[in-house]
Amino acid sequence: MRGWLAFSPDTASRVFDRAQATLVWLAVLVFLSSEPAVRGLAIAAMLAVALAATVVALLAEAAPSLPQSPAPPPAAHPGD
């Protein structure tokens, strides 16, 4: 049964990917901006995005593990 605030592994992965891209753009903004207020706001936004991604990661359901298939038998050499 899924919880009220549970995310599927696929959804959590998409959120993480988008959060990572957002953090990169905000970091670029921090380094390129000469205005201290803009830098402070961008850093605050980075903290908010990182916190949101962490919450989603903690609430994500575990991905189903794939069963390991046994290794194929070694190929027979002709003439053995």
VEXDREN-424161 format. One line per 3 residues: number of its first residue (from 1); their letters; for each residue x, y, z of N, C-alpha, C. Coordinates in Angstrom, 1 decimal, always signed. Example, Ala and Ser with C-alpha at 12.3 -4.5 7.8 and 13.67 -1.06 7.14 Angstrom:
REM residues 2
1) as) +13.2:-5.7:+7.8:+12.3:-4.5:+7.8:+13.2:-3.3:+7.8 ~ +12.8:-2.2:+7.1:+13.7:-1.1:+7.1:+12.9:+0.0:+7.9 $
***
This chain:
REM residues 80
1) mrg) +0.8:-1.2:+0.0:+0.0:+0.0:+0.0:+0.9:+1.2:+0.0 ~ +0.6:+2.2:-0.9:+1.4:+3.4:-1.0:+0.9:+4.4:+0.1 ~ +1.9:+5.0:+0.7:+1.6:+6.0:+1.7:+1.1:+7.3:+1.1 $
4) wla) +0.6:+8.2:+1.9:+0.0:+9.4:+1.4:+1.1:+10.3:+0.7 ~ +2.3:+10.3:+1.2:+3.4:+11.1:+0.6:+4.5:+10.2:+0.1 ~ +4.1:+9.2:-0.7:+5.1:+8.3:-1.3:+5.3:+8.6:-2.8 $
7) fsp) +6.5:+8.6:-3.2:+6.8:+8.8:-4.6:+7.3:+7.6:-5.3 ~ +6.9:+7.3:-6.5:+7.4:+6.2:-7.2:+8.9:+6.4:-7.5 ~ +9.7:+5.3:-7.7:+11.1:+5.5:-8.0:+11.3:+6.3:-9.3 $
10) dta) +10.4:+6.2:-10.3:+10.6:+7.0:-11.5:+10.4:+8.5:-11.3 ~ +9.4:+8.8:-10.5:+9.1:+10.2:-10.1:+10.2:+10.8:-9.3 ~ +10.7:+10.0:-8.4:+11.8:+10.5:-7.6:+13.1:+10.8:-8.4 $
13) srv) +13.3:+9.9:-9.4:+14.4:+10.1:-10.3:+14.3:+11.3:-11.1 ~ +13.1:+11.6:-11.6:+12.9:+12.8:-12.4:+13.0:+14.1:-11.6 ~ +12.5:+14.0:-10.3:+12.7:+15.2:-9.5:+14.1:+15.4:-9.2 $
16) fdr) +14.9:+14.4:-8.9:+16.3:+14.5:-8.6:+17.1:+15.1:-9.8 ~ +16.8:+14.6:-11.0:+17.4:+15.1:-12.2:+17.1:+16.6:-12.5 ~ +15.9:+17.0:-12.3:+15.5:+18.4:-12.5:+16.1:+19.3:-11.4 $
19) aqa) +16.2:+18.8:-10.1:+16.8:+19.5:-9.1:+18.2:+19.7:-9.3 ~ +18.9:+18.7:-9.8:+20.3:+18.8:-10.1:+20.6:+19.9:-11.2 ~ +19.7:+19.9:-12.2:+19.9:+20.9:-13.3:+19.6:+22.3:-12.7 $
22) tlv) +18.6:+22.4:-11.9:+18.3:+23.7:-11.3:+19.4:+24.2:-10.4 ~ +20.0:+23.3:-9.6:+21.2:+23.7:-8.8:+22.3:+24.2:-9.6 ~ +22.6:+23.6:-10.8:+23.7:+24.0:-11.6:+23.4:+25.4:-12.1 $
25) wla) +22.2:+25.7:-12.6:+21.9:+27.0:-13.1:+21.9:+28.1:-12.0 ~ +21.5:+27.7:-10.8:+21.5:+28.7:-9.7:+23.0:+28.9:-9.3 ~ +23.8:+27.9:-9.3:+25.3:+28.1:-9.0:+25.9:+29.0:-10.1 $
28) vlv) +25.5:+28.9:-11.3:+26.1:+29.8:-12.3:+25.6:+31.2:-12.0 ~ +24.4:+31.4:-11.6:+23.9:+32.7:-11.3:+24.6:+33.3:-10.1 ~ +24.9:+32.5:-9.1:+25.7:+33.0:-8.0:+27.1:+33.5:-8.4 $
31) fls) +27.7:+32.8:-9.3:+29.1:+33.1:-9.7:+29.1:+34.3:-10.6 ~ +28.1:+34.5:-11.4:+28.1:+35.5:-12.4:+27.5:+36.8:-11.9 ~ +26.7:+36.8:-10.9:+26.1:+38.0:-10.4:+27.0:+38.8:-9.5 $
34) sep) +26.9:+40.1:-9.7:+27.7:+41.0:-8.9:+26.9:+41.7:-7.8 ~ +25.6:+41.4:-7.8:+24.7:+42.0:-6.8:+24.6:+41.1:-5.6 ~ +25.0:+41.5:-4.4:+24.9:+40.6:-3.3:+23.5:+40.1:-3.0 $
37) avr) +22.5:+40.9:-3.2:+21.1:+40.5:-3.0:+20.7:+39.3:-3.9 ~ +21.1:+39.4:-5.1:+20.8:+38.3:-6.1:+21.6:+37.1:-5.7 ~ +22.8:+37.2:-5.2:+23.6:+36.0:-4.8:+22.9:+35.4:-3.6 $
40) gla) +22.5:+36.2:-2.6:+21.8:+35.7:-1.4:+20.5:+35.0:-1.8 ~ +19.8:+35.5:-2.7:+18.5:+34.9:-3.1:+18.8:+33.6:-3.8 ~ +19.8:+33.6:-4.7:+20.1:+32.3:-5.4:+20.6:+31.3:-4.4 $
43) iaa) +21.4:+31.6:-3.5:+21.8:+30.6:-2.5:+20.7:+30.1:-1.7 ~ +19.7:+31.0:-1.3:+18.5:+30.5:-0.6:+17.7:+29.6:-1.4 ~ +17.6:+29.9:-2.7:+16.9:+29.0:-3.6:+17.6:+27.7:-3.8 $
46) mla) +18.9:+27.7:-3.8:+19.7:+26.4:-3.8:+19.4:+25.6:-2.6 ~ +19.4:+26.2:-1.5:+19.0:+25.4:-0.2:+17.6:+24.8:-0.3 ~ +16.7:+25.6:-0.8:+15.3:+25.1:-0.9:+15.2:+24.0:-1.8 $
49) val) +15.9:+24.1:-3.0:+15.8:+23.0:-4.0:+16.5:+21.7:-3.4 ~ +17.6:+21.9:-2.8:+18.3:+20.7:-2.2:+17.4:+20.1:-1.1 ~ +16.8:+20.9:-0.3:+15.9:+20.3:+0.8:+14.7:+19.6:+0.2 $
52) aat) +14.1:+20.2:-0.9:+13.0:+19.5:-1.5:+13.4:+18.2:-2.1 ~ +14.6:+18.2:-2.8:+15.0:+16.9:-3.4:+15.3:+15.9:-2.3 ~ +15.8:+16.3:-1.2:+16.1:+15.4:-0.1:+14.8:+14.8:+0.5 $
55) vva) +13.8:+15.6:+0.6:+12.5:+15.1:+1.1:+11.9:+14.1:+0.2 ~ +12.0:+14.4:-1.1:+11.5:+13.4:-2.1:+12.2:+12.1:-2.1 ~ +13.6:+12.2:-1.9:+14.4:+11.0:-1.9:+14.0:+10.2:-0.6 $
58) lla) +13.8:+10.8:+0.5:+13.4:+10.1:+1.7:+12.0:+9.5:+1.6 ~ +11.1:+10.1:+0.9:+9.8:+9.6:+0.8:+9.6:+8.7:-0.4 ~ +10.6:+8.5:-1.2:+10.5:+7.6:-2.4:+10.4:+6.1:-2.0 $
61) eaa) +9.6:+5.4:-2.7:+9.5:+4.0:-2.5:+10.8:+3.3:-3.1 ~ +11.2:+2.3:-2.5:+12.4:+1.6:-3.0:+12.1:+1.0:-4.3 ~ +13.0:+1.1:-5.2:+12.9:+0.5:-6.5:+12.9:-1.1:-6.4 $
64) psl) +12.1:-1.8:-7.1:+12.1:-3.2:-7.1:+13.5:-3.7:-7.6 ~ +14.1:-4.6:-6.9:+15.4:-5.2:-7.3:+15.1:-6.2:-8.4 ~ +15.9:-6.2:-9.4:+15.8:-7.2:-10.5:+16.5:-8.4:-10.0 $
67) pqs) +15.9:-9.6:-10.3:+16.6:-10.8:-9.9:+17.9:-11.0:-10.8 ~ +18.9:-11.5:-10.2:+20.1:-11.7:-10.9:+20.0:-13.1:-11.6 ~ +20.3:-13.0:-12.9:+20.3:-14.2:-13.7:+21.6:-14.9:-13.6 $
70) pap) +21.6:-16.2:-13.6:+22.8:-17.0:-13.4:+23.7:-16.8:-14.6 ~ +25.0:-16.8:-14.4:+25.9:-16.7:-15.5:+25.8:-17.8:-16.6 ~ +25.9:-17.5:-17.8:+25.7:-18.6:-18.8:+26.9:-19.5:-18.7 $
73) ppa) +26.7:-20.8:-19.1:+27.8:-21.7:-19.0:+28.9:-21.4:-20.0 ~ +30.1:-21.7:-19.7:+31.2:-21.4:-20.7:+31.0:-22.1:-22.0 ~ +31.4:-21.4:-23.1:+31.2:-22.0:-24.4:+32.1:-23.2:-24.6 $
76) ahp) +31.6:-24.2:-25.2:+32.5:-25.4:-25.5:+33.4:-25.0:-26.6 ~ +34.7:-25.4:-26.5:+35.6:-25.2:-27.6:+35.6:-26.4:-28.5 ~ +35.6:-26.2:-29.8:+35.6:-27.3:-30.7:+36.9:-28.1:-30.6 $
79) gd) +36.8:-29.3:-30.6:+38.0:-30.2:-30.5:+38.3:-30.6:-29.1 ~ +37.5:-30.2:-28.1:+37.8:-30.6:-26.7:+37.2:-31.9:-26.4 $
***
